[in-house]
């Protein structure tokens, strides 16, 4: 019983709001390309990337530097959380169309 009380007390003192992103960005997949191809964000903030795939076929958002990999179904959407990020460039690509689906997140 003490354990449950402690968990509830912890949740009250440290609400889930602290897990929310500081900034939200929309990234669109259209014609097997990312739009915009460059995402500029503030460094040292948590980022919520909402990826909307307007193509009929699936695409995968992949970034080794961001340690993220997510398949976005055709005509679907997905949410990817990253950060806080140090200043720098973080490339990403679509694994299913790597020749055209390329982009980078720039933390400034």
C-alpha positions in Angstrom: 0.0 0.0 0.0 2.9 2.4 0.7 4.3 1.8 -2.7 1.0 2.8 -4.4 0.8 5.9 -2.3 4.4 6.8 -3.2 3.7 6.4 -6.9 0.7 8.6 -6.7 2.6 11.2 -4.7 5.4 11.1 -7.2 3.0 11.6 -10.1 1.4 14.6 -8.4 4.8 16.2 -7.7 6.2 15.5 -11.2 3.4 15.6 -13.6 3.6 14.1 -17.1 3.5 17.7 -18.5 7.3 17.7 -18.0 7.5 15.1 -20.8 5.7 17.3 -23.3 7.7 18.9 -26.1 8.7 22.5 -26.1 8.2 22.9 -29.8 6.1 21.2 -32.4 7.0 21.0 -36.1 5.1 19.6 -39.1 7.0 17.6 -41.6 5.2 16.5 -44.8 6.1 13.6 -47.1 5.0 14.4 -50.6 6.2 12.8 -53.9 8.7 10.7 -51.8 10.4 13.9 -50.5 10.4 15.6 -47.1 8.9 19.2 -46.9 10.5 21.2 -45.6 13.8 19.5 -46.2 15.5 21.5 -43.5 13.9 21.8 -40.0 15.3 24.6 -37.9 14.7 24.3 -34.1 16.0 25.8 -30.9 18.9 23.9 -29.4 18.3 22.3 -25.9 14.6 22.0 -26.3 12.3 18.9 -26.7 10.9 18.6 -30.2 7.7 17.0 -31.3 7.8 16.2 -35.1 4.4 15.4 -36.6 5.1 13.6 -39.9 2.2 13.6 -42.3 2.6 11.2 -45.3 0.6 12.5 -48.2 1.8 9.7 -50.5 -0.2 6.6 -51.0 2.8 4.4 -50.1 4.5 4.0 -46.7 7.8 5.8 -45.9 10.2 5.4 -43.1 11.7 8.3 -41.2 15.2 7.2 -40.2 18.0 9.0 -38.5 21.1 7.4 -36.9 22.1 10.7 -35.3 18.7 11.2 -33.7 18.4 7.5 -32.9 14.9 7.3 -34.4 13.2 5.0 -36.9 9.5 5.1 -37.6 7.4 3.9 -40.5 4.6 6.3 -41.6 1.8 4.5 -43.5 0.6 5.9 -46.8 -1.8 8.7 -46.2 -1.0 8.4 -42.5 0.8 10.3 -39.8 3.2 9.7 -37.0 4.7 11.6 -34.1 8.4 11.5 -33.3 9.9 13.1 -30.2 13.5 14.1 -30.1 15.7 16.2 -27.9 16.8 18.2 -26.1 19.4 18.5 -28.8 22.8 20.1 -28.7 23.5 22.7 -31.5 24.3 20.9 -34.7 23.0 19.2 -37.8 21.0 15.9 -37.6 20.3 14.3 -41.0 17.3 12.1 -41.6 16.1 10.2 -44.6 13.3 8.0 -45.9 14.6 4.5 -46.1 12.1 3.4 -48.8 13.0 6.3 -51.1 16.5 7.2 -49.9 17.4 8.8 -53.2 14.7 11.6 -52.9 13.5 11.6 -49.2 16.3 13.4 -47.5 16.4 16.2 -44.9 18.1 17.5 -41.8 17.1 19.0 -38.5 19.3 22.0 -37.5 19.4 22.8 -33.8 20.6 26.4 -33.3 
